Amino acid sequence: MRTDFYEADPFSGSKGAHLATIESDYRWEKGDEVWIEASGKRVKIRISWVNVTVKDGVVSRELLGLKL
């Protein structure tokens, strides 16, 4: 399924900068830690929010993570 990673604002928890998009069936959970390498940058985030959306039979999700 389409999975979008976003940086979470450390104070409000709201969605910030888009970090990456992947196709994955992995079951991401709050507290998971992941390294994302894109555009010559490498950042480690801890997942703080998983939002799953079903629209017209297509499942997608957004993951918000705090930079570590």
C-alpha positions in Angstrom: 0.0 0.0 0.0 1.1 3.6 -0.6 2.9 4.9 2.5 3.8 8.5 3.0 6.3 9.6 5.7 6.0 13.1 7.2 8.0 14.9 9.9 5.8 15.7 12.9 6.0 19.1 14.6 7.6 18.4 18.0 5.2 20.7 19.8 1.8 20.3 18.2 2.3 16.9 16.5 0.8 18.3 13.2 2.0 17.1 9.8 5.2 18.8 8.6 7.6 18.2 5.7 7.1 15.2 3.4 10.1 12.9 3.8 9.4 9.9 1.5 6.7 7.8 -0.2 7.0 4.0 -0.5 4.9 1.0 -1.4 4.9 -1.3 1.6 2.7 -3.9 3.3 4.7 -3.7 6.6 2.5 -3.0 9.6 3.9 0.2 10.9 3.1 1.0 14.6 3.5 3.9 16.9 7.0 3.8 18.4 8.7 2.1 15.4 12.0 3.8 14.4 13.1 4.1 10.8 16.0 5.7 8.8 14.9 7.6 5.7 17.5 8.4 3.1 16.3 10.7 0.3 17.7 13.6 -1.7 21.2 13.1 -0.2 19.8 13.5 3.4 19.5 10.8 6.1 17.1 11.2 9.0 15.9 8.9 11.7 12.3 9.2 12.9 10.1 7.6 15.6 6.6 7.0 14.3 4.1 9.0 16.4 0.9 8.7 14.4 -0.4 6.2 11.8 -3.4 7.4 9.7 -5.0 4.8 7.4 -7.4 6.0 4.7 -9.7 4.0 2.4 -11.0 5.9 -0.6 -12.8 4.2 -3.5 -11.5 0.8 -2.4 -7.8 2.0 -2.3 -6.0 1.9 1.0 -3.2 4.4 1.8 -1.6 5.7 4.9 0.3 8.6 6.3 3.0 8.1 9.0 4.1 11.1 11.1 7.4 10.8 12.9 9.5 12.8 15.3 13.1 13.4 14.3 15.6 11.7 16.6 
